[in-house]
Amino acid sequence: MIVARGPMSADARYRRIAADIRTRIEAGEWRPGEWLPSRNAMAAEYDVHPQTMRLAHALLRRTGILEGEKRRGVYVAHPPAMRTLTDADADWPHSSETTDTRPRRASSDLAERLDVPVGTLLQHEVVERLDPGGRSAMLVSSWWRGRRQPHASYVVELGVAPLDETQANALGMLVDALAYRMVRTRLDRNGRPTETADLILPMDRWLVRLGGMTRHASGGAQ
């Protein structure tokens, strides 16, 4: 168990505590459905202010590790259902929220993906896709030039990358936690790129099974 002392920043302190509580849960100290000690009791255990514990609990609730009831405290959440992604270009069957629409200049990576000069002004959109329970299931950052154009096909590259601070906050996870990163590029009938996107999927919430990369298919997320 960690004890938060010294010059550590408040932000780093509650994140460290949240990581430690998660480790203790994974080790079986508290089981799914079991209530944790009160906020004041845990603040005393970690030698921090109760507000710091509130932030740690809030982070773990966003992550889906803890659930809470007003004035009753927090308990260990039951593991979320794993979803399976079979089509990276399918429509999302649940709700979503657009969180950023500010244009961006093309970096060297985006310029290569879209076959445009570096520095080209691109339209940009970040969409947070939510599961049926209202939790963040996926982040989709898209870039395109001018108006959005229809596409005939797409290609996908699948990899793994650590979450940056913005992604981690949106998904309710810890900074540098690993997630699937799918680079999806849409193509017109002539095979020219019309749009590219990064799909960020938490590894503890998704199983990825990809087939042929063609036109839209139904049943993309289950």
Secondary structure, 3 states (H helix, E strand, C coil): CCCCCCCCCHHHHHHHHHHHHHHHHHCCCCCCCCECCCHHHHHHHHCCCHHHHHHHHHHHHHHCCEEEECCCEEEECCCCCCEEECCCCCCCCCCEEEEECCCEECCHHHHHHHCCCCCCEEEEEEEEEECCCCCEEEEEEEEECCCCCCCCEEEEEEEEEECCHHHHHHHCCCCCCEEEEEEEEEECCCCCEEEEEEEEEECCCEEECCCCCCCCCCCCEC
